[in-house]
């Protein structure tokens, strides 16, 4: 049975004190759903966050990771560095990494390989831009982003892959894919995996939706049969909003 997951991507927000305050606020709100909860603070606050959530039903993810084990890569962070502070999950392929830092599927495939080789869980992000949807190319774009970065993996590797569909036109814009649009794409993603691997693997992989998910729309989106949770941006920076989304299941 696949997991329901709600992950909060804090992006380049929160200093150390704000991270501690936000986690403290999260602790005060009861979790009533069975969804797995993940938060991804900035690099500088990962260890503090890891220590702060010990004993809680919350795990910590990194927002990115370099594909090499070590070397002259100023400003980069390796899988081993993350693991050394207790971080075993990493977000890869976010649209902002693709847009602002030029990350493509060949590089992301390397990063995925490195993460899996280090026994980490990958939250792999992908999604079309508005122009792709307007030209009815959104299925083709999503297929390419998944297949070029992940379809070299063997079947066993998929137990450590979580997918996050994030239509770029709905990230930070206030626009949200309708629940039916989200379901349509998630069903397409699951069929794409089934066609390449097996129905069993497709049925087991968790597929998250990301893109302006809020407390007032989360329940309807999460009710769709192929939507298994969300990768939450802005709303994850407010404890009440984030926990309301977690409890939307």
C-alpha positions in Angstrom: 0.0 0.0 0.0 1.5 3.3 -1.0 2.0 6.1 1.5 0.2 9.4 1.9 2.9 12.1 2.3 2.8 15.8 2.9 6.2 17.5 2.5 6.9 21.1 3.2 9.6 22.8 1.0 10.7 25.9 2.9 12.9 27.0 0.0 15.2 30.0 0.8 13.2 31.0 3.9 13.7 31.0 7.6 16.9 31.7 9.6 17.9 29.5 12.5 15.6 31.2 15.0 12.6 31.1 12.6 13.2 27.4 11.9 13.2 26.6 15.6 10.0 28.7 16.1 8.2 27.1 13.2 9.0 23.6 14.4 7.9 24.6 17.9 4.6 25.8 16.5 4.2 22.5 14.5 4.6 20.6 17.7 1.7 22.3 19.3 -0.8 21.2 16.6 -2.3 17.7 16.8 -1.8 15.5 13.8 -5.0 13.6 13.1 -4.2 12.0 9.7 -1.9 9.0 9.0 0.1 11.0 6.4 3.8 11.0 6.6 5.1 14.5 7.3 8.4 15.8 5.9 9.9 19.3 6.1 12.8 20.7 4.1 14.5 23.7 5.7 17.5 25.5 4.2 20.9 23.7 4.4 22.0 25.9 7.3 19.2 24.7 9.5 19.0 21.0 8.7 20.8 19.7 11.7 19.0 22.0 14.1 15.7 20.8 12.5 16.8 17.2 12.7 17.5 17.6 16.4 14.2 19.5 17.0 12.0 16.8 15.5 13.5 13.8 17.3 10.6 11.8 18.8 8.1 13.5 16.5 6.3 12.0 13.5 8.2 14.4 11.2 11.3 13.7 9.1 13.7 16.1 7.5 14.6 16.4 3.8 17.3 18.4 1.9 16.2 20.7 -0.9 19.0 19.6 -3.2 22.3 17.6 -3.4 25.3 17.4 -5.6 25.9 14.2 -7.6 29.5 13.8 -6.6 30.8 12.2 -3.4 33.3 15.0 -2.7 35.6 17.3 -4.5 36.2 20.9 -5.6 32.6 21.9 -5.9 32.4 25.1 -3.9 29.1 25.7 -2.2 27.8 22.2 -2.8 26.6 19.5 -0.4 27.1 15.7 -0.8 24.9 12.8 0.1 27.3 11.7 2.7 27.3 15.1 4.4 23.5 15.0 4.6 23.5 11.5 6.0 26.1 12.5 8.6 23.5 14.9 10.1 20.6 12.4 9.9 19.0 13.6 6.6 18.0 10.6 4.5 15.6 12.3 2.0 16.3 14.8 -0.8 14.2 16.8 -3.1 15.6 16.7 -6.7 14.5 18.3 -9.9 12.4 21.1 -8.5 11.2 23.6 -11.2 13.2 26.4 -9.6 16.4 24.3 -9.9 15.6 23.6 -13.5 14.7 27.2 -14.3 17.4 29.1 -12.4 20.3 26.7 -12.4 19.8 24.9 -15.7 19.3 21.4 -14.3 18.3 18.9 -16.9 17.3 15.3 -16.8 20.8 13.9 -17.5 22.2 15.7 -14.5 19.1 14.8 -12.4 19.6 11.1 -13.4 23.1 11.3 -11.9 21.8 12.9 -8.7 19.1 10.3 -8.4 21.7 7.5 -8.8 23.9 9.1 -6.1 21.0 9.4 -3.7 19.9 5.8 -4.2 23.5 4.5 -3.9 23.5 6.2 -0.5 20.3 4.6 0.6 18.4 7.9 0.5 14.8 8.5 -0.5 14.3 10.8 -3.5 11.4 13.2 -4.0 11.7 13.7 -7.7 9.9 16.8 -9.0 8.6 17.6 -12.5 5.9 19.4 -14.3 5.0 21.4 -17.4 5.1 25.2 -18.0 2.0 27.1 -19.1 3.0 27.2 -22.7 3.3 23.4 -22.7 -0.3 23.0 -21.5 -1.6 25.7 -23.9 -0.1 23.7 -26.8 -1.4 20.4 -25.4 2.2 19.2 -24.9 1.9 18.7 -21.1 1.7 14.9 -21.2 4.7 14.7 -23.6 6.8 17.0 -21.3 6.0 15.1 -18.2 6.7 11.8 -19.8 10.1 13.1 -20.9 11.0 14.5 -17.5 10.2 11.2 -15.8 11.6 8.7 -18.4 14.9 10.5 -19.0 15.7 10.8 -15.4 14.3 7.6 -13.9 13.6 4.9 -16.4 17.2 3.7 -16.3 16.5 2.4 -12.8 15.8 -1.2 -12.0 12.5 -2.1 -10.5 13.8 -2.5 -7.0 15.0 1.2 -6.9 11.4 2.5 -7.1 10.7 1.7 -3.4 12.9 4.7 -2.6 11.3 7.1 -5.2 8.5 9.5 -4.4 7.2 11.5 -7.4 6.0 15.1 -7.1 4.0 16.6 -10.0 4.2 20.4 -9.9 2.8 22.3 -12.9 5.1 25.2 -13.1 2.2 27.6 -13.9 0.7 26.8 -10.5 3.8 27.3 -8.3 3.7 30.5 -6.2 1.2 32.0 -8.6 -2.0 31.4 -6.6 -3.2 29.3 -9.6 -3.9 25.7 -8.9 -4.6 22.8 -11.2 -8.2 21.8 -10.6 -8.6 18.5 -8.7 -9.7 16.9 -12.0 -6.6 18.2 -13.8 -4.4 16.9 -11.0 -6.1 13.5 -11.1 -5.8 13.3 -14.9 -2.0 13.9 -14.8 -1.4 11.6 -11.8 -3.3 8.8 -13.6 -1.2 9.4 -16.7 2.0 9.3 -14.6 0.9 6.0 -13.0 0.1 4.5 -16.4 3.4 5.7 -17.8 5.2 3.8 -15.0 3.0 0.7 -15.4 3.8 0.6 -19.2 7.6 0.8 -18.5 7.7 -1.4 -15.4 4.6 -3.0 -14.1 1.2 -2.2 -12.7 2.4 -3.3 -9.3 5.2 -0.8 -9.2 2.9 1.9 -10.5 0.3 1.2 -7.8 3.0 1.3 -5.1 4.7 4.6 -6.0 3.5 7.7 -4.1 2.7 10.7 -6.4 2.4 14.1 -4.7 0.8 17.2 -6.2 2.4 20.6 -5.7 1.3 24.0 -6.8 -0.6 26.5 -4.5 -2.0 23.8 -2.2 -3.8 25.5 0.7 -6.0 24.4 3.6 -9.1 25.3 1.6 -8.3 23.1 -1.4 -6.2 20.3 0.0 -9.0 17.9 0.9 -10.6 18.0 -2.5 -7.2 17.5 -4.3 -6.1 14.7 -1.9 -9.5 12.9 -2.4 -8.6 12.0 -6.0 -7.6 8.3 -6.3 -4.1 8.9 -7.8 -3.1 11.9 -5.6 -1.2 10.7 -2.6 -0.4 14.0 -0.9 1.4 17.2 -1.6 4.7 19.0 -1.9 3.8 22.3 -0.2 5.6 25.6 -0.7 4.4 28.9 0.8 1.7 27.3 3.0 4.4 25.1 4.8 5.8 28.3 6.3 2.7 28.7 8.5 2.3 26.0 11.1 -1.5 26.1 11.2 -1.8 26.1 7.4 0.7 23.3 7.0 -0.9 21.0 9.6 -4.4 21.7 8.2 -3.1 20.4 4.9 -1.5 17.4 6.7 -4.9 16.7 8.4 -6.8 17.1 5.1 -6.7 13.3 4.6 
